[in-house]
């Protein structure tokens, strides 16, 4: 709900209450002690104290009633904020539930409708056999251990019996660490390659699970699978496990910038499934580790792109989200469109034509700052880049929307 709506609701409550007080006053108050309307209205200028002129001090009954009205207004405002929070939670629940409607209908019809999207994890299992899939669920200690041997909390995603990819291949080609990492990096150039890279790392996790360079790449691979998945529960599953791997990587190598980078990214992924309070908390972790990563990797354009998105999001926060953040961390997070624009420009400076998404956000910032000519320039540059990933497709659609807005 936008900031202006909150202000409108609060102002409406205040004006309505003031009107009722005015009507009560002229009906009940004796004519000989009546005061002027402007004087009465001035009493509502502050919720903290009520200053009454000396000639009205004897009218204690009126003061008591007025103070009672103030308390009622404050109670209504508190109730309003509580209801807004509940409404946000309901909306989030509906967003997660609606995609499951098709699956529910299929169950009701006895499985007659089968045309639904297959998730990346399911496609991966179809291509390659899992020799130890049955044994993965037979041991309770293995159920408590996530991919790569990293311990995770007992989340609801793990209760959905997601298979633990012990090994995608029955016969795994043994690779040296440097060759394995190079191959995993090269495979990520396409969406299909990202899935293969994930499988490759899963095949070698038992051997290299304690190697820092392997660990942050494994966390990155889980983020890739999060992006590729179309199922809400699977996305949550990938995000939580990847975050835990990233956290362990940081504990082993606190000066490795890539560990901080991918842990920050996965905190952002996990926050998508949390309520407002946890979302803000994860946002705080995201910013903290992103700043560390920038100090350690000052020439990495992806970091400035992420920082630009963070600044853009903060600049668009609603009033209640800022108040909640202030309650949790003692201060309201602040950023501006100019800061966001600076970081996106920095990413472009470090690598020209970095991504369609970077150009899209550059155009958004310029549009919001009334720099139409620059917005047009970045939109046109975005359209020149090839569409490779799902993120590119979404950014391309946003660019078209910005162009439509610029034509008005």
N, C-alpha and C positions, 0 to 999 in steps of 0.2 A: 504494500500500500504506500503511495508516494507521500512525501513530507507534507505537501499542501493539504492532503485529505485529513491527516491527523490534526493539523492546525484548524481546519474547518470544523471538525467534530468538536474539538475543545471549545472553540469560539462559540459554536452553536449552543453548547451546554451553558456557557457563561451568560450569553445574551438571554437565553430562555429563562434562566433563574433570575436574572436582574429584572426582567419584565414582570414575573410573578411577584417579586418583592415590591415593585412599584405599585401594582394593583392592590396588594394587601395593605400597603402603607396608607393609601388614600381612602380606603374603606374603613380601616380600624382606627387610625390615628385621629385624635380629637382635632377639630379645626383650629382651636386656639393655639395649638403647639405645632402646627404644620410647618415644614421647612420647604424651601424651594426645590424644584426638580433637579437643577444642576448640582446643588449641594448634596442631595441624596445619592445621585449617581457617582459622585466623587468618592463615596465610601467603597466602591468596588475596585479601586485602583490597585489594591494589594491584598494577597491572600495571607500575608504574614501578620498584619496588624490592622485594627480598625480605629481610626482617629475620629472622635466625635467632638464637635464644638462644645465649648463650656456650657452654653445655655441648654444643651440637651443631655448633660451628664445625669440628670435626675431620672431620665427615662431608662432605667436599667432593664426593664422588660424588653424594650425594643433591641437593646444591645445583645441580650442573651439570645433572642430569636435570630438575629442577624448572624451571630457567631455559629449558631446551630446550622443555619443555611450554608455557611462556608464549609463546615465539616461534611455536610451532605454532598456538596459539589466535589470536594476532594475525594470522597468515597466513590462517587460516580466516575470520576476521571480514572481512578485506580481500577475500577471494574471494567472500564472501557479498554484500558491497556491490556488487562488480562484476557479479555475476549478477543482482542486483536491477535494475541499470541496463540490462543487456541485455534483461531481461524487459520493462521499460517500453518499450524501443524496439520489441520484437516486438509488443507490444499496440498501439502506435501504428500500426505497419505493417499489422496486421490490420484496424484500424478504417478505414484508407484503402483497403484492398484489397477488403473485403467488398462495399461498394457497387458495385464493378465486376463482381461475379459475374454479374449479369443480362446485362450487355453481352457477357460472355464466352460465356455460354450461347447468346445470340442468334447469335453468330458461328459457334458449333459446329453450330447447327441450320440454318445457311444463311440466316439473316435472317428466319426464319418468324415469330419473335416480335418485334413492333415496338412494343408498347405500353410506352413508357417516357417519362419526363418530358422535356419540351423546356426547355432552359435559357433564361434571360432573353435571353442574347446571341443565341441562335438565333431566338427569337421576334422580336427586334428586326430581324434580317436578313430575316425573312420579310415583315414589314410594309412595309419600305422598301428599295428597291434600293441596292446599293453600286456606284457607277459605276466606282470605281477598285480594286475588290477584286483583280483579276488583276494590276494593276500593282504592288500593294503587296508582292507576293512575288517580283517579278522583279528587284528591285535589292537587292544584299546590304547596301548601306549603310542602306537603309530597314528591313531586318530587324533591324539593331542598334539602331534608334531606336524607342522606345515611343511611345504616344499622346501627343499634345501636343508632340512634338519633344523629349521628355526622355530622356536616355540612361539605360539600365538595364543591370544585370548580365545576362550570358547565362545565364538560369535555364532550368530544364527546362520551365517553363510556356511560354516563348517557342519552345522547340523543338517544341511540339505544333502549330505552324502556326495559332495563334489569329489570326483576321483582324484587321488593324489598321483601326479604323473611321475612315478618312480623311474620309468624308462619308456620312451616311445618306440624304441627299436629293440627287437630281441637280440640282435647282434650290433653292438655299438662300436663304431670305429674309434679307437683310442687316439686322441689328439693331444699334442703338447699344449700347454696353457697359452703360449703366445699365438700359436696357429689357431687354436679354438677361439680366442678373443677376436682375432682379425677376421675370421670367418663369420662370427656372430655379428660383428659390426657391418660387414659388407652385405649381409642378408637383409638388413633393415631398410634397404632402399625402396621396398614396395610392401604393401600390406600382406601379401602372401609370404614374402620374405621375412617379415616380422614374426609371423607365426612359426616359420621354420627355424628362425633364430631362437625363439622361445623353446622349441622342442630340442634343439641342439644343446642348449644350456641345461635343460632338464636331464638330458642323457648323461651329462658330465658333472652334475651337482655333487654327487657323493665324493668324487675325487677332488674337486676344487672348491668346495663350499666354504672353506676358511680363507680363501685367497681374496684379498680386498678388490682387485681388479675384476675378478669374477663376480663378487657379491654385488657391486653397484650395477653391473651390467644385468645381473639376474633381476634386481629390483626394477631396472628400466624395462626389462622384458615383460614383467608383470604389468607395468603401466601400459605397454603396447597392447597386451591382451585385454586390459580394461577398456582401451579405446576401441578395439575391434569387436568386443562382445556386444550383443544386442539384448541380453537378458539382464535384468536389474540385479538379481541375486548373484549371478556370476560376476558382474562388474564389481559388486561389493566385495565378493570373495577375492578377486584379483587385487583390488586396492588394499585390503587389509593385510594380505600376506606380503605384498610388495613393500608396504610401509614398514612392516616388522623386519624384513630383510634389510631395508635401508637404514633402519635404526641400529641394527647390529653392525652394519658396515661403518657407520659413524663412530660407534664405540671402539672399533678396532683401528680406524684411521681417521681421527678427528681433523686432520689437516688435508684430507683429500676432498677437493672441491666437488667432484662428481658425486661423492657420497651424499654431501649436503644438498646438491642440486636435485637428485632423484628422490631423496627423502622429502624435500619440500614439495615436489610435484605430487607425490603420492599422498601427502597430507591433504593437499587440495582435492585429490580424488575421493578420499575417505569422507571429507567434509560434505560432499554432495548428498550423503545419506544420513546426515545428522540434523538435529534440531538447531534452532538459532544459537543457543548458548554454546554448544559444541562446535558449531560451524565457525563462530567467532574465535573460539579457542584454537582450532586448527589453523585459522587464518593468521593468528599470532605466531604459531610455529612456522608456518609457511614463510612469513616475512623474515623471521629471525634467521632461518637456515639459508634463505635466498641471499640475504646480505652477506653471510659468511662465504657462500659460494662465489659471489661477485668479487670479494676480496681475494679469494684464492685463484679464481679464473677470470681475470679482468678482460680477457679477449674473447670470451665465449658469447656470441650474439644471442643465443637462446635464453641466457640469463636476463639480458636487458629486455627481451620480448616479454618474459614472465613478469619482470618488475613493472613494465609498462602496463600490463594487464591488471596487476595488483593495484597500481595507482589509479587506473581508470575505474576499477570496481569501487575503491574507497571513495572516490570523488562522487560516485552515484549512490552511496549508501543512504538509506532512509533515516529519518529522525530517530525512530525507535531502535534501529540497529546500532546507531552511534551511541545512544544512551545505554544500551545493553553492554556494548564494548567498554564504555567508560566505567560501568559498574564492575565489570570483570577485571579490568587492568588499570583502573585509576585514571585513565585519560582517554579522550575520544580520538580514535585513529583519524588522521587527516592526510589528505593529498589533494592535488589539483590536476586539472586537465593538462596544464603546462608541464608538470612533472611526468605525466604519462606520455605526452608527446615527445619529451626529451629522450626517454628510454627507448621508445620505438625508433626514433631517429638514430640513436646510438647503435641499435641492432643493425639498421640499414647501413650505417657507416662502416661497421665491422665486416659486414658481408652484404654487398649490394644484391638486391633481389632475394633477400633472405627467405621470405615466404609470402604467400597470398594473404595469410592471416595478419602478418605484420603491416602490409599495405592497407588492409581493411581497417585496422585500428588506427593507423595514421590518418586515413580518410575520415573516420569517425571523430577523432579529436579535432581535426581541422573544421569539420562540419559544425561541431558543437561550439567551436571558438569563432564561428562566422568567417572562416577563411575558405570561402567557396572555391577560389581558384586552385589552392593547394589540394583541397579535397578532390577536385576533378583530376588533378595530376596523379594522385596516388591511386584513385580508382582505375584510371587508364593503365597504370603500371601493373596493377593487380591482374587485370584482364589479359595481360601479355604472358603471364606465367602459366605453365602447364598445370592441370589438375591431376594430382597424383594420389592423394589420400582423402579419406572421409572428411578430415578437417578442412582440406582445400575446397571440397565441394560446398561445405557449409559457409566458408568464408566467401566463396564466389557468389553465393546467393545473397549474402549480406551486402556485398559490393553493389549488386544490382539494385538492392533496396536504397542504398545511399544515392546512387545515380538518379533513381526515380525522385527522391526527395530534393536533390539538387536542381532538377528540371522544373520544380514548382515555382 
